[in-house]
Amino acid sequence: MAKTETIRRARPRKSPSSAAKERPRRAASAKAETPYHHGALREALLKAAERVLERDGLGGLTLRAVAREAGVSHAAPTHHFGDLTGLVSELAAVGFRQFNAAMASACDSATTSLERALARPKAYVAYAQAHPGMYGIMFRTERLDYSRPSLHEAAEASFAGLANAIGAMRQEQISRDTMTLDQAAAIARAWSMVHGFTMLLLDGRLEDILGRLPNGTTAEQLLEAILKSTVPKWPVESGAAKG
């Protein structure tokens, strides 16, 4: 009995502070999560996904990685986007909207017909250089779900901008739904040229050509020379024509 009493007395009692340390880890992790209003969480997840994509590439873009980047539970991206395809598709929609806005802004800033003709392809390439990850997923059709309204609408708006630009150069209206073979060829030719140039630039395949040019020659200057030499007739300002 004496030994038992001694053992009981020797056992230290748990203090309130030590008990607090033994609280479930889940409570601690919950405090670490960033609180978001429900409506803002979706936007926060997309911004986090863009950061992960540009930093780690498409291979590093996972639902868990996005949740960690946003500081929320692992279930949050699934709740808002369903699966990785849903997330990537919504992110591509964001990319197309940024892309379209950049080209529209460049065209609005142009003051002459020639500047307007060059503004769109230059802005196209500039966006891809600034956001290579976003640009890459916008054209990864096998990873996207075009049945999602946001992606479908953003991609359609991008094509409409291209069709309108080609129509303006040809001084004719081009319908997105029905067009002539010649009109379609003009659109495909312009798109193929600028997209091909962009991919070569992003892959570093133009470094050899640029290295053979006079010092200081930029990729933008090379693009402008290509555009001027490929398109048979550029719009001419009325004042220049009179002179």
Buried (B, 14 or more C-beta within 10 A) or exposed (E): EEEEEEEEEEEEEEEEEEEEEEEEEEEEEEEEEEEBEEEEBBEBBBBBBBBBBBEBEEEEBBBEBBBEBBBBEEEBBBEBBBEBBBBBBBBBBBBBBBBBEBBBEBBEEBEEBBBBBBBBBBBBBBBBBEBBBBBBBBBEEEBBBEEBEBBBEBBEBBBEBBBBBBBBBEEEEBEEEEBEEEBEEBBEEBBEBBBEBBBBBBEEEBEEEEEEEEEEBEBBEBBBEBBEEEBEEEBEEEEEEEE
